């Protein structure tokens, strides 16, 4: 594999030295995707790029490398961290912050390669764990950083242009991606009700007659903790009805509603 690396050091020569050493590394190889001279710039990079490893100096102007380490730990998927510094006295504190390794300058190639191998083992284990988490969470990228949203809390997914609205009871998020891909991956959790919408199976409460300004007369689903009805296309109506029947059979309380009470049949009485 190739590790995606961010180099953080306030000295340009030190960054160049590390970049040169990383170019000579193999098994695993390393790709420098960004460099930063301050902890603030480093966090900006870490927030907007997928990273496997941060190589960071400790003594830098402003926030130091230890402060950066604390901030990195708050990311939804924190990268591995290896300190590269001229001072050995911070080693204990560095490992308390879960640094993978602590390299002292001048860094030797074989020592750097050994650190990369540690990171590779942790990264592969982490990716296996992420695959498991991906079945339970959506990762939402926002300006303030990444956020994990539990799929169990998602009530519906609605496509709008190239974005998808992810709706929970408390918030709405915007996700880049394909509704078809989400349906393929999470079809056991969601049912398609329209070409542009998936709803959580567990949240469906009723199917009722509905008039939509664009679609005309038809049917809509009512979801738990969502005030607005969501229109069901004619193409998906049969599937939604089957889902409704399954809920009714399981006693979940899902009902079929009509906009007005249905009149009782008139019984004609014959008098002798």
Backbone as CSV, one residue per row, in Angstrom:
resi,resn,N_x,N_y,N_z,CA_x,CA_y,CA_z,C_x,C_y,C_z
1,UNK,0.835,-1.189,0.000,0.000,0.000,0.000,0.875,1.246,0.000
2,UNK,0.293,2.375,-0.330,0.981,3.662,-0.292,0.304,4.540,0.747
3,UNK,1.080,5.002,1.725,0.544,5.837,2.794,0.465,7.291,2.342
4,UNK,-0.649,7.936,2.626,-0.834,9.354,2.321,-0.348,10.158,3.526
5,UNK,0.655,11.015,3.285,1.385,11.644,4.389,1.277,13.165,4.346
6,UNK,1.121,13.759,5.523,1.214,15.206,5.716,2.465,15.484,6.541
7,UNK,3.338,16.359,6.050,4.554,16.763,6.769,4.303,18.108,7.428
8,UNK,4.587,18.196,8.735,4.364,19.437,9.480,5.664,19.845,10.166
9,UNK,6.245,20.943,9.716,7.485,21.469,10.311,7.621,22.919,9.878
10,UNK,8.020,23.773,10.805,8.136,25.192,10.454,9.384,25.488,9.638
11,UNK,10.313,24.523,9.527,11.543,24.718,8.756,11.410,24.055,7.386
12,UNK,11.564,24.841,6.337,11.421,24.322,4.977,12.458,23.243,4.670
13,UNK,13.686,23.418,5.174,14.734,22.424,4.922,14.395,21.090,5.575
14,UNK,13.811,21.143,6.764,13.424,19.909,7.454,12.322,19.189,6.678
15,UNK,11.384,19.948,6.137,10.320,19.332,5.338,10.900,18.699,4.078
16,UNK,11.835,19.394,3.449,12.462,18.869,2.232,13.237,17.588,2.524
17,UNK,13.910,17.541,3.672,14.669,16.353,4.072,13.726,15.153,4.248
18,UNK,12.621,15.362,4.924,11.662,14.276,5.114,11.050,13.837,3.787
19,UNK,10.739,14.803,2.942,10.160,14.479,1.638,11.121,13.613,0.831
20,UNK,12.403,13.920,0.890,13.409,13.143,0.172,13.522,11.721,0.731
21,UNK,13.505,11.597,2.054,13.581,10.272,2.673,12.349,9.435,2.340
22,UNK,11.192,10.058,2.369,9.960,9.328,2.071,9.945,8.810,0.639
23,UNK,10.560,9.554,-0.267,10.625,9.121,-1.666,11.433,7.836,-1.814
24,UNK,12.334,7.584,-0.868,13.170,6.381,-0.915,12.558,5.209,-0.155
25,UNK,11.434,5.421,0.485,10.808,4.358,1.275,9.984,3.430,0.386
26,UNK,9.937,2.170,0.785,9.108,1.193,0.091,8.640,0.159,1.112
27,UNK,7.536,-0.521,0.776,6.997,-1.577,1.652,6.800,-1.132,3.088
28,UNK,5.985,-0.120,3.348,5.132,0.580,2.387,5.803,1.812,1.791
29,UNK,5.280,2.217,0.645,5.700,3.483,0.054,4.907,4.608,0.707
30,UNK,5.348,5.835,0.459,4.671,6.995,1.044,4.499,8.071,-0.014
31,UNK,3.348,8.717,0.006,3.055,9.824,-0.900,2.781,11.063,-0.062
32,UNK,3.586,12.100,-0.248,3.375,13.352,0.473,2.262,14.114,-0.234
33,UNK,1.104,14.219,0.406,-0.041,14.882,-0.214,-0.136,16.349,0.181
34,UNK,0.561,16.735,1.265,0.518,18.135,1.702,1.642,18.396,2.693
35,UNK,1.992,19.684,2.819,2.961,20.135,3.812,2.381,21.335,4.542
36,UNK,2.798,21.514,5.790,2.320,22.641,6.588,3.448,23.132,7.484
37,UNK,3.477,24.452,7.708,4.502,25.052,8.559,3.986,25.348,9.959
38,UNK,2.671,25.239,10.168,2.081,25.513,11.478,1.030,24.460,11.801
39,UNK,0.683,24.370,13.077,-0.352,23.428,13.500,-1.707,23.805,12.913
40,UNK,-1.962,25.098,12.793,-3.238,25.560,12.235,-3.379,25.112,10.785
41,UNK,-2.326,25.313,9.991,-2.368,24.874,8.594,-2.483,23.351,8.507
42,UNK,-1.827,22.664,9.431,-1.881,21.201,9.436,-3.299,20.705,9.681
43,UNK,-4.001,21.325,10.633,-5.374,20.910,10.913,-6.289,21.205,9.733
44,UNK,-6.020,22.311,9.041,-6.821,22.625,7.858,-6.648,21.522,6.808
45,UNK,-5.420,21.077,6.617,-5.162,19.993,5.659,-5.811,18.689,6.114
46,UNK,-5.664,18.373,7.397,-6.187,17.109,7.923,-7.704,17.060,7.871
47,UNK,-8.329,18.226,7.945,-9.792,18.288,7.922,-10.342,18.052,6.525
48,UNK,-9.593,18.461,5.505,-10.116,18.422,4.138,-9.478,17.353,3.257
49,UNK,-8.541,16.570,3.802,-7.907,15.528,3.006,-7.882,14.221,3.784
50,UNK,-7.966,13.126,3.054,-7.828,11.813,3.680,-6.343,11.536,3.892
51,UNK,-5.950,11.327,5.129,-4.547,11.117,5.478,-4.384,9.801,6.229
52,UNK,-3.265,9.137,5.963,-2.904,7.962,6.752,-1.926,8.321,7.861
53,UNK,-1.093,9.341,7.622,-0.009,9.647,8.554,0.300,11.132,8.570
54,UNK,0.556,11.647,9.771,1.079,13.001,9.943,2.455,12.884,10.581
55,UNK,3.470,13.412,9.906,4.827,13.521,10.455,4.976,14.943,10.968
56,UNK,5.108,15.113,12.284,5.044,16.458,12.857,6.213,16.753,13.781
57,UNK,6.747,17.961,13.630,7.713,18.492,14.591,6.951,18.875,15.856
58,UNK,7.663,19.056,16.961,7.011,19.470,18.205,7.141,20.967,18.421
59,UNK,8.353,21.500,18.315,8.578,22.924,18.569,8.324,23.723,17.296
60,UNK,7.190,24.446,17.280,6.821,25.288,16.150,6.220,26.576,16.681
61,UNK,6.268,27.654,15.909,5.632,28.905,16.341,4.131,28.711,16.545
62,UNK,3.568,29.370,17.542,2.143,29.206,17.824,1.886,27.874,18.497
63,UNK,0.800,27.229,18.120,0.481,25.916,18.687,1.569,24.914,18.312
64,UNK,2.010,24.111,19.287,3.093,23.168,19.014,2.547,21.823,18.543
65,UNK,3.470,20.893,18.310,3.072,19.590,17.800,2.220,18.787,18.761
66,UNK,2.417,18.982,20.068,1.608,18.275,21.057,0.159,18.758,21.017
67,UNK,-0.011,20.061,20.835,-1.365,20.613,20.687,-2.018,20.087,19.414
68,UNK,-1.230,19.996,18.354,-1.732,19.427,17.098,-2.189,17.987,17.308
69,UNK,-1.415,17.227,18.065,-1.768,15.828,18.322,-3.125,15.721,19.007
70,UNK,-3.377,16.594,19.969,-4.665,16.586,20.663,-5.809,16.910,19.702
71,UNK,-5.573,17.869,18.801,-6.611,18.248,17.836,-6.878,17.124,16.835
72,UNK,-5.828,16.455,16.393,-5.996,15.367,15.427,-6.838,14.234,16.003
73,UNK,-6.727,14.016,17.291,-7.478,12.934,17.935,-8.981,13.194,17.922
74,UNK,-9.382,14.444,17.691,-10.805,14.790,17.680,-11.457,14.547,16.324
75,UNK,-10.654,14.254,15.300,-11.217,13.994,13.973,-11.991,12.680,13.980
76,UNK,-13.032,12.575,13.148,-13.794,11.320,13.095,-12.924,10.115,12.765
77,UNK,-11.998,10.295,11.837,-11.053,9.226,11.498,-9.651,9.828,11.589
78,UNK,-9.045,9.850,12.769,-7.740,10.502,12.929,-6.632,9.730,12.225
79,UNK,-5.706,10.443,11.587,-4.560,9.775,10.974,-3.567,9.344,12.045
80,UNK,-2.692,8.430,11.684,-1.598,8.063,12.582,-0.652,9.254,12.713
81,UNK,0.034,9.327,13.838,0.931,10.455,14.103,2.303,9.944,14.501
82,UNK,3.322,10.465,13.845,4.717,10.195,14.206,5.399,11.533,14.420
83,UNK,5.988,11.720,15.590,6.719,12.956,15.858,8.132,12.854,15.303
84,UNK,8.584,13.948,14.714,9.951,14.052,14.196,10.532,15.327,14.790
85,UNK,11.443,15.192,15.743,11.906,16.358,16.488,13.365,16.225,16.885
86,UNK,13.973,17.357,17.185,15.371,17.360,17.621,15.499,17.122,19.119
87,UNK,14.379,17.031,19.821,14.404,16.926,21.282,13.774,15.608,21.723
88,UNK,14.428,14.941,22.665,13.946,13.645,23.131,13.085,13.741,24.380
89,UNK,13.040,14.916,25.033,12.387,14.998,26.342,10.864,14.893,26.294
90,UNK,10.278,14.987,25.104,8.817,14.930,25.015,8.298,13.536,24.653
91,UNK,9.168,12.543,24.645,8.768,11.215,24.175,7.626,10.625,24.998
92,UNK,7.712,10.734,26.327,6.673,10.157,27.184,5.321,10.808,26.897
93,UNK,5.305,12.134,26.816,4.061,12.850,26.547,3.522,12.509,25.160
94,UNK,4.445,12.321,24.217,4.030,11.978,22.853,3.293,10.644,22.815
95,UNK,3.811,9.660,23.512,3.160,8.351,23.499,1.863,8.361,24.303
96,UNK,1.767,9.252,25.295,0.493,9.416,26.003,-0.581,9.947,25.057
97,UNK,-0.150,10.675,24.026,-1.065,11.190,23.006,-1.250,10.197,21.858
98,UNK,-0.808,8.961,22.082,-0.996,7.852,21.142,-0.224,8.033,19.843
99,UNK,0.940,8.672,19.922,1.820,8.728,18.752,2.302,7.318,18.430
100,UNK,2.390,6.999,17.150,2.840,5.674,16.735,4.333,5.521,16.957
101,UNK,5.088,6.607,16.755,6.541,6.547,16.921,7.069,7.946,17.207
102,UNK,8.336,7.994,17.601,8.983,9.255,17.984,10.389,9.222,17.405
103,UNK,10.608,9.991,16.348,11.897,9.999,15.659,12.660,11.263,16.009
104,UNK,13.955,11.112,16.263,14.787,12.282,16.555,15.612,12.641,15.319
105,UNK,15.785,13.935,15.122,16.572,14.431,13.995,18.057,14.298,14.313
106,UNK,18.893,14.053,13.313,18.552,13.768,11.908,17.971,12.364,11.757
107,UNK,16.916,12.271,10.979,16.204,11.003,10.817,16.956,10.105,9.842
108,UNK,17.119,8.836,10.242,17.742,7.856,9.356,16.662,7.141,8.544
109,UNK,17.002,6.775,7.311,16.041,6.150,6.411,15.453,4.876,7.005
110,UNK,16.324,4.005,7.566,15.817,2.738,8.089,14.886,2.942,9.291
111,UNK,15.158,4.001,10.057,14.289,4.293,11.208,12.931,4.808,10.732
112,UNK,12.937,5.630,9.703,11.692,6.129,9.133,10.898,4.992,8.505
113,UNK,11.589,4.091,7.805,10.905,2.958,7.183,10.230,2.080,8.237
114,UNK,10.904,1.866,9.367,10.318,1.065,10.443,9.052,1.726,10.993
115,UNK,9.076,3.056,11.092,7.896,3.783,11.568,6.738,3.638,10.582
116,UNK,7.052,3.700,9.288,6.009,3.538,8.269,5.383,2.144,8.331
117,UNK,6.195,1.144,8.633,5.664,-0.213,8.729,4.692,-0.342,9.903
118,UNK,5.003,0.339,11.007,4.064,0.358,12.141,2.746,1.004,11.727
119,UNK,2.868,2.114,11.017,1.670,2.829,10.578,0.860,1.968,9.615
120,UNK,1.541,1.260,8.723,0.838,0.402,7.768,0.008,-0.648,8.489
121,UNK,0.585,-1.287,9.497,-0.154,-2.313,10.236,-1.398,-1.717,10.899
122,UNK,-1.222,-0.553,11.508,-2.354,0.103,12.161,-3.403,0.565,11.148
123,UNK,-2.935,1.047,9.998,-3.859,1.540,8.971,-4.706,0.417,8.398
124,UNK,-4.084,-0.717,8.118,-4.835,-1.850,7.581,-5.867,-2.344,8.588
125,UNK,-5.474,-2.383,9.860,-6.425,-2.791,10.898,-7.550,-1.771,11.015
126,UNK,-7.189,-0.483,10.908,-8.191,0.573,11.003,-9.162,0.556,9.843
127,UNK,-8.667,0.254,8.641,-9.553,0.213,7.478,-10.550,-0.932,7.584
128,UNK,-10.113,-2.043,8.159,-11.048,-3.146,8.373,-12.146,-2.724,9.343
129,UNK,-11.746,-1.969,10.366,-12.728,-1.474,11.332,-13.651,-0.445,10.684
130,UNK,-13.079,0.413,9.815,-13.891,1.421,9.126,-14.933,0.764,8.234
131,UNK,-14.558,-0.362,7.612,-15.519,-1.063,6.762,-16.718,-1.519,7.583
132,UNK,-16.435,-1.950,8.822,-17.535,-2.335,9.706,-18.357,-1.113,10.101
133,UNK,-17.660,0.004,10.409,-18.361,1.222,10.801,-19.186,1.794,9.654
134,UNK,-18.713,1.573,8.412,-19.433,2.110,7.253,-20.829,1.518,7.134
135,UNK,-21.037,0.343,7.741,-22.367,-0.248,7.738,-23.263,0.380,8.796
136,UNK,-22.687,1.225,9.660,-23.452,1.836,10.746,-23.502,3.358,10.674
137,UNK,-22.597,3.980,9.894,-22.502,5.440,9.877,-22.337,5.967,8.455
138,UNK,-22.797,7.206,8.249,-22.454,7.990,7.068,-21.449,9.042,7.502
139,UNK,-20.427,9.276,6.692,-19.441,10.309,6.989,-19.823,11.553,6.202
140,UNK,-20.166,12.616,6.911,-20.586,13.874,6.300,-19.433,14.864,6.368
141,UNK,-19.026,15.398,5.215,-17.960,16.395,5.165,-18.574,17.786,5.237
142,UNK,-18.215,18.539,6.285,-18.686,19.902,6.452,-17.495,20.845,6.527
143,UNK,-17.760,22.139,6.446,-16.666,23.107,6.512,-15.898,23.007,7.821
144,UNK,-16.613,22.682,8.884,-15.978,22.587,10.196,-15.268,21.256,10.409
145,UNK,-15.423,20.331,9.463,-14.775,19.032,9.586,-15.711,17.899,9.205
146,UNK,-15.279,16.687,9.497,-16.072,15.501,9.189,-16.961,15.146,10.377
147,UNK,-18.106,14.582,10.064,-19.037,14.188,11.112,-19.651,12.845,10.768
148,UNK,-19.731,11.977,11.769,-20.367,10.679,11.581,-21.835,10.773,11.978
149,UNK,-22.697,10.287,11.099,-24.134,10.273,11.369,-24.583,8.814,11.380
150,UNK,-25.127,8.382,12.489,-25.569,6.995,12.619,-26.711,6.708,11.651
151,UNK,-26.580,5.636,10.887,-27.629,5.274,9.932,-28.948,4.981,10.639
152,UNK,-28.873,4.519,11.873,-30.092,4.231,12.627,-30.903,5.492,12.898
153,UNK,-30.248,6.675,12.822,-30.939,7.934,13.072,-31.450,8.595,11.790
154,UNK,-31.032,8.090,10.633,-31.425,8.699,9.360,-32.856,8.298,9.021
155,UNK,-33.696,9.293,8.738,-35.103,9.047,8.419,-35.352,8.986,6.917
156,UNK,-34.655,9.843,6.169,-34.744,9.719,4.712,-33.513,10.306,4.045
157,UNK,-33.310,9.905,2.787,-32.235,10.397,1.924,-32.899,10.908,0.657
158,UNK,-32.664,12.169,0.326,-33.344,12.762,-0.826,-32.330,13.428,-1.744
159,UNK,-32.319,13.029,-3.011,-31.379,13.575,-3.982,-31.875,14.910,-4.507
160,UNK,-30.967,15.889,-4.523,-31.254,17.208,-5.074,-30.023,17.645,-5.856
161,UNK,-30.163,17.681,-7.201,-29.025,17.935,-8.091,-27.943,16.898,-7.814
162,UNK,-26.710,17.321,-7.511,-25.641,16.341,-7.288,-25.422,16.057,-5.807
163,UNK,-26.312,16.558,-4.967,-26.179,16.356,-3.527,-27.348,15.538,-2.988
164,UNK,-27.150,14.995,-1.803,-28.185,14.217,-1.131,-28.449,14.832,0.233
165,UNK,-29.709,15.125,0.511,-30.097,15.590,1.838,-30.258,14.379,2.750
166,UNK,-29.525,14.398,3.852,-29.609,13.337,4.856,-30.401,13.903,6.028
167,UNK,-31.575,13.357,6.270,-32.460,13.928,7.292,-32.547,13.020,8.517
168,UNK,-32.268,13.599,9.685,-32.531,12.924,10.948,-33.627,13.707,11.666
169,UNK,-34.015,13.270,12.835,-35.056,13.987,13.568,-34.592,15.372,13.980
170,UNK,-33.289,15.520,14.230,-32.776,16.786,14.758,-32.104,17.665,13.715
171,UNK,-31.545,17.078,12.659,-30.732,17.860,11.726,-30.940,17.392,10.286
172,UNK,-30.519,18.265,9.361,-30.388,17.909,7.950,-28.939,18.128,7.551
173,UNK,-28.379,17.172,6.818,-26.999,17.258,6.365,-26.978,17.155,4.841
174,UNK,-25.866,17.566,4.254,-25.690,17.461,2.807,-24.536,16.507,2.531
175,UNK,-24.807,15.525,1.698,-23.830,14.492,1.375,-23.632,14.444,-0.130
176,UNK,-22.377,14.383,-0.558,-22.100,14.186,-1.982,-22.124,12.696,-2.275
177,UNK,-22.774,12.324,-3.357,-22.805,10.912,-3.698,-23.995,10.561,-4.560
178,UNK,-24.183,9.274,-4.749,-25.244,8.762,-5.610,-26.290,8.053,-4.762
179,UNK,-27.553,8.388,-5.000,-28.637,7.717,-4.289,-28.665,6.228,-4.642
180,UNK,-28.338,5.913,-5.885,-28.317,4.508,-6.310,-27.258,3.728,-5.541
181,UNK,-26.092,4.350,-5.323,-25.036,3.679,-4.559,-25.472,3.435,-3.119
182,UNK,-26.127,4.432,-2.529,-26.605,4.279,-1.156,-27.677,3.193,-1.071
183,UNK,-28.541,3.137,-2.079,-29.579,2.105,-2.091,-28.960,0.717,-2.198
184,UNK,-27.940,0.597,-3.038,-27.292,-0.699,-3.207,-26.619,-1.148,-1.912
185,UNK,-26.017,-0.194,-1.210,-25.272,-0.549,0.003,-26.179,-0.733,1.213
186,UNK,-27.215,0.100,1.296,-28.046,0.103,2.503,-29.502,-0.251,2.206
187,UNK,-29.720,-1.046,1.175,-31.077,-1.402,0.805,-31.842,-2.128,1.896
188,UNK,-31.133,-2.782,2.806,-31.810,-3.464,3.907,-32.358,-2.476,4.930
189,UNK,-31.850,-1.236,4.896,-32.306,-0.207,5.839,-33.338,0.740,5.219
190,UNK,-33.248,0.948,3.908,-34.067,1.962,3.248,-34.864,1.357,2.100
191,UNK,-36.012,1.961,1.828,-36.830,1.567,0.684,-37.005,2.783,-0.219
192,UNK,-36.897,2.561,-1.523,-37.067,3.658,-2.476,-38.555,3.956,-2.632
193,UNK,-38.900,5.234,-2.516,-40.294,5.638,-2.717,-40.457,6.497,-3.963
194,UNK,-39.344,6.956,-4.505,-39.370,7.864,-5.656,-37.982,7.818,-6.273
195,UNK,-37.859,8.282,-7.504,-36.534,8.274,-8.132,-35.530,9.116,-7.351
196,UNK,-36.031,10.052,-6.529,-35.117,10.936,-5.805,-35.153,10.746,-4.292
197,UNK,-35.745,9.646,-3.801,-35.863,9.532,-2.343,-35.851,8.086,-1.854
198,UNK,-35.112,7.882,-0.766,-35.142,6.641,0.001,-35.604,6.986,1.407
199,UNK,-36.425,6.139,2.004,-36.867,6.383,3.376,-36.487,5.188,4.244
200,UNK,-36.230,5.475,5.520,-35.873,4.413,6.456,-37.070,3.500,6.683
201,UNK,-36.862,2.213,6.538,-37.961,1.266,6.701,-38.578,1.373,8.095
202,UNK,-37.719,1.556,9.098,-38.227,1.578,10.472,-39.032,2.839,10.774
203,UNK,-38.877,3.892,9.942,-39.529,5.171,10.236,-40.897,5.318,9.584
204,UNK,-41.229,4.442,8.631,-42.493,4.578,7.904,-43.666,4.311,8.848
205,UNK,-44.607,5.255,8.882,-45.750,5.124,9.785,-47.087,4.997,9.054
206,UNK,-47.195,5.577,7.877,-48.482,5.526,7.183,-48.301,5.809,5.700
207,UNK,-49.264,5.349,4.925,-49.361,5.637,3.494,-50.724,6.275,3.286
208,UNK,-50.740,7.470,2.719,-52.007,8.184,2.597,-52.141,8.842,1.227
209,UNK,-53.385,9.122,0.849,-53.655,9.873,-0.367,-53.052,11.263,-0.232
210,UNK,-52.525,11.766,-1.361,-51.826,13.048,-1.271,-51.850,13.740,-2.633
211,UNK,-51.929,15.064,-2.605,-51.817,15.854,-3.839,-50.514,16.628,-3.799
212,UNK,-49.712,16.464,-4.844,-48.441,17.166,-4.962,-48.528,18.145,-6.130
213,UNK,-47.992,19.351,-5.944,-48.099,20.388,-6.970,-47.453,19.960,-8.282
214,UNK,-46.375,19.194,-8.204,-45.683,18.761,-9.416,-46.154,17.396,-9.899
215,UNK,-46.405,16.492,-8.964,-46.745,15.121,-9.332,-48.244,14.907,-9.531
216,UNK,-49.067,15.787,-8.957,-50.511,15.601,-9.042,-51.038,14.737,-7.908
217,UNK,-52.182,14.091,-8.149,-52.782,13.232,-7.129,-52.034,11.909,-7.056
218,UNK,-51.897,11.409,-5.858,-51.201,10.141,-5.678,-51.161,9.755,-4.212
219,UNK,-50.039,9.152,-3.823,-49.872,8.683,-2.455,-48.572,9.242,-1.876
220,UNK,-48.533,9.317,-0.551,-47.335,9.784,0.145,-47.155,8.972,1.419
221,UNK,-45.903,8.842,1.852,-45.636,8.174,3.129,-45.476,9.224,4.217
222,UNK,-45.900,8.870,5.398,-45.649,9.674,6.586,-44.591,8.954,7.404
223,UNK,-43.585,9.719,7.822,-42.487,9.143,8.589,-42.533,9.612,10.033
224,UNK,-42.054,8.776,10.900,-41.939,9.133,12.304,-41.020,10.338,12.461
225,UNK,-41.482,11.367,13.164,-40.714,12.575,13.495,-40.375,13.440,12.274
226,UNK,-41.098,13.244,11.174,-40.960,14.102,9.996,-42.336,14.678,9.683
227,UNK,-42.523,15.996,9.794,-43.865,16.562,9.631,-44.404,16.498,8.207
228,UNK,-43.531,16.628,7.208,-44.016,16.699,5.833,-44.155,15.296,5.224
229,UNK,-45.224,15.064,4.436,-45.352,13.790,3.720,-44.367,13.739,2.554
230,UNK,-43.950,12.548,2.179,-43.029,12.357,1.060,-43.750,11.583,-0.037
231,UNK,-43.781,12.174,-1.228,-44.562,11.620,-2.335,-43.981,10.284,-2.801
232,UNK,-44.883,9.348,-3.073,-44.511,8.029,-3.583,-44.855,7.973,-5.068
233,UNK,-43.887,7.634,-5.891,-44.155,7.550,-7.330,-45.008,6.320,-7.636
234,UNK,-45.712,6.373,-8.756,-46.543,5.232,-9.149,-45.690,3.976,-9.323
235,UNK,-44.488,4.173,-9.814,-43.608,3.028,-10.054,-43.224,2.323,-8.758
236,UNK,-43.104,3.082,-7.669,-42.660,2.506,-6.402,-43.812,2.161,-5.469
237,UNK,-45.034,2.497,-5.863,-46.171,2.330,-4.960,-46.369,0.872,-4.539
238,UNK,-46.243,-0.053,-5.491,-46.451,-1.465,-5.161,-45.445,-1.939,-4.116
239,UNK,-44.180,-1.525,-4.265,-43.151,-1.926,-3.301,-43.437,-1.342,-1.925
240,UNK,-43.898,-0.096,-1.898,-44.220,0.534,-0.615,-45.410,-0.164,0.031
241,UNK,-46.403,-0.550,-0.777,-47.549,-1.285,-0.227,-47.100,-2.624,0.364
242,UNK,-46.180,-3.300,-0.320,-45.679,-4.576,0.215,-44.967,-4.346,1.542
243,UNK,-44.210,-3.249,1.609,-43.538,-2.913,2.865,-44.570,-2.650,3.953
244,UNK,-45.627,-1.944,3.598,-46.710,-1.656,4.537,-47.339,-2.951,5.041
245,UNK,-47.599,-3.873,4.124,-48.197,-5.143,4.521,-47.275,-5.921,5.451
246,UNK,-45.963,-5.832,5.193,-45.016,-6.502,6.070,-45.030,-5.918,7.469
247,UNK,-45.134,-4.589,7.558,-45.208,-3.940,8.866,-46.481,-4.340,9.598
248,UNK,-47.580,-4.378,8.850,-48.854,-4.726,9.485,-48.825,-6.164,9.984
249,UNK,-48.205,-7.040,9.200,-48.121,-8.440,9.611,-47.275,-8.605,10.867
250,UNK,-46.267,-7.730,11.010,-45.392,-7.813,12.184,-45.934,-7.030,13.367
251,UNK,-47.074,-6.355,13.163,-47.678,-5.607,14.260,-46.976,-4.321,14.588
252,UNK,-46.318,-3.703,13.603,-45.557,-2.479,13.860,-46.433,-1.239,13.922
253,UNK,-47.681,-1.356,13.508,-48.574,-0.206,13.594,-48.645,0.634,12.338
254,UNK,-47.987,0.226,11.265,-48.067,0.970,10.007,-49.479,0.867,9.443
255,UNK,-50.030,1.984,9.000,-51.426,1.989,8.579,-51.577,2.619,7.209
256,UNK,-52.688,2.308,6.585,-53.090,2.922,5.322,-54.146,3.958,5.642
257,UNK,-53.888,5.193,5.261,-54.797,6.272,5.609,-55.458,6.839,4.361
258,UNK,-56.700,7.317,4.529,-57.402,8.046,3.489,-57.612,9.462,3.977
259,UNK,-57.648,10.432,3.097,-57.777,11.813,3.532,-59.100,12.106,4.206
260,UNK,-60.146,11.351,3.915,-61.452,11.573,4.518,-62.012,10.236,4.971
261,UNK,-62.821,10.207,6.015,-63.442,8.949,6.437,-64.278,8.371,5.302
262,UNK,-64.222,7.075,5.146,-64.998,6.424,4.099,-66.440,6.233,4.579
263,UNK,-67.434,6.619,3.789,-68.826,6.488,4.227,-69.216,5.034,4.402
264,UNK,-70.043,4.791,5.414,-70.530,3.442,5.643,-71.599,3.116,4.596
265,UNK,-71.665,1.879,4.167,-72.703,1.516,3.183,-74.102,1.668,3.784
266,UNK,-75.057,2.082,2.951,-76.433,2.294,3.410,-77.187,0.970,3.366
267,UNK,-77.785,0.643,4.467,-78.604,-0.577,4.526,-80.066,-0.198,4.303
268,UNK,-80.651,-0.719,3.269,-82.049,-0.405,2.962,-82.968,-1.326,3.775
269,UNK,-83.918,-0.717,4.408,-84.854,-1.482,5.234,-86.194,-1.562,4.517
270,UNK,-86.660,-2.723,4.352,-87.970,-2.915,3.718,-89.039,-3.044,4.796
271,UNK,-90.082,-2.272,4.606,-91.204,-2.348,5.548,-92.285,-3.225,4.942
272,UNK,-92.941,-3.908,5.772,-94.018,-4.759,5.222,-95.159,-3.913,4.679
